[in-house]
């Protein structure tokens, strides 16, 4: 189809026809480049932005919100810290939840999650008033007591939960998921209670890299609201 293309007529001097032909080829190339550029710009995936509310501290609460944790976690260099530069965040979200105890007391457990093609990372806060030092003995075989950013920490293994939904509307089925690695760090240097946890797992089910986990934690935690170098 030639509509809209100024094709030269057959009559006229060969020189003019040559110039017209060159101009036509240039125009077609420019059009193809522009079309490709527009297509590429519209198809480039953008990093996910946090969902789950505004990143503000809940009114009357001393703890951070899930939205604040998501803002800290969903940093531009997160993929590079994970050792997977070039990957972009597929999803990013924060949530506010709590864990009930006997006596009716609720412990705030805000959390955030960012998912990439290879890794999924979560950041969670626990305001239970319990120290981190000595908790390795409670976290199963292989848990290691550490010091991270000058604070008591523990490095241990965990496992995600696999949830399968039935197409017929029946009850969802749950089971063991993929292995995860977790580092739990005291909220303050005095270890007076509470912790922040960074968890890492892979989509292919391989054991995550501890070096990547600790690299993320060391860069990430100082940016969490309320964290201080001497705290």
ABEGO torsion letter per residue (X at the ends): XABGBBBBBABEBAAAAAAAAAAAAAAAAAAAAAAAAAAAAAABBBBBBBBGEBBBBBBGBABBBAAAAAAAABBAAAAAAAGBBGBBBABBBBBBBBBBBBGGBBBBBBBBBBBBAABBBBBBBBBAGBBABGAAAAAEBGBBBBBBGGBBBBBBBBBBBBBBBBAAGBBBBBBBBBBBBBBBBBABAAGAEEBBBBBBBBAAGBBBBAAAAAAAAAAAAAABBGBBAAX
